[in-house]
Amino acid sequence: MSGLLIDTDVLIDALRGVESTRRFLLNQRRQGNQLWISTITLTELYCAKSLENPDEESRLRRFLHTFRLVFVDGRIAIQAGMIVRQYNCAVPDALIAACAEIRGLTLVTRNVAHFRHIDNLSFQSFED
């Protein structure tokens, strides 16, 4: 059993009904892998204008109920700052990477270019 930190882009595909993405997440759960999301991802998901519709927000809440949440604490914030300084990447990406590093999780993302240069980050490219 291992832990996977699911990046925002993968979750958006699942929410849009991309069957291969939904199947991937379901298979990971069935294999006993714990699925995590960062509070940064939670923020990014809640930026969607579609959530002005209460039914859509309710659907999102039900979907997210199956994921564990990684909160940004002091250690993660410091690590993210060091990642930004060292790799000159965007703060949200650095925070997500730091969540994975500090918690010992493998980041699952479609945005490999945002993360591949970060040393010590375990990540898996997601392709359907």
N, C-alpha and C positions, 0 to 999 in steps of 0.2 A: 504494500500500500504506500502511496506517495501523495504529496500535495501539489496541486496545480493552481497557479494564480492565473485566472482567465482575464485577458485584456479586453478592453471596452469594445474593440472592433469585432471580436469573436462573438461577444454577447449581442451586439447589434444585429449581426447576421442571424443568430438564433431567434431573436425577437421578430425579425422580418420573415421568419419561416423558412430559412435556408435549411433544407432537410439534412444535408450532409453535416452541417454544424450542430443541429439538434441531436442527430444520431451520435456524433462524436461525444457530446456532453453526456448523453444518456449512457453510452458505453463506458465512459470513464467512471461514472457513478457505479455502474454494475460491477466494474473491476475493483471497486473498493477505494478508488482514489478520492480524496477529499478535494472538493472544488471551492476555491476561495476567490473573492474579489476584493479589491482595494477600496477604501473610502473615496479615493480619487475617481475610480471607475463609477462608483455610485453617483458622485457629483456629475460626472460627464453624462451618464444616462439620464439624470433628472433635468438636464438642460434642454431636452427635446420638447419642442413646441407641442407635439402630439399629446403630451401629458396634461395639457389644458383640458382634455377630455377625461372626465373621471373614470370612464370605463378603461381607457388606455393606462391610466395610472394604476388602477386596480390590477390590471393584467401584468404590469411590470412588477408590482409588489408580490404577486403570487409567484411569478417566475423567479424572482430574486430570493424568495424564501428558502430555496434549496442550496444556496451558497453560504459559506462562512465569510465573515467580514474581517479584513485586516485593517486595523485602525492605524493612522499615522501618529506615532508617538515620537518622543524626543530622539531616540536612536535612529528611527527611520528618517526623520527630518534632517538630522546631521549627515547621515549617509547620502541622502538625496542631494544635499548641498555640495558634498564632496564630488558626487557624480556630475553635477552641473559644472562645477569648477574644472574637473579633470577632462570631461568629454564634451563640454559645451552643448549639452542637449537641453530640450525644453523641460521646464520644472515638472509638469505633470508626468512626463515619461520618466524623469529621474525619480520621482516619488514612487511610481509603480515599480520601477526596477529595484529601488531600495526596499520596498515591501517584500519583494521576492527574495532578495539577498538576505535580509535580516531574518526572515521567517523560514529560510531554507526551502523555498518553493520553486518549482519550475514555472516560468512565465510562458503561457501559451498565447501567441500573437500572430496576426497577419503582417504586422508592421515590423518585420525583421530589421529593416534599415534603421529604425529608431533605437534598436537595442543591441545589435550584433557587435558593436565596438566596445561595449561595457564589459571589462574583465570581471571574472568571478560571478557573472550572472548566468544562471542556468535557464535557457529558454528553448522552446520548441516552436518551430514555424508551423503555423496551422494553414493547411491548404485543403480545399475540399476535393 
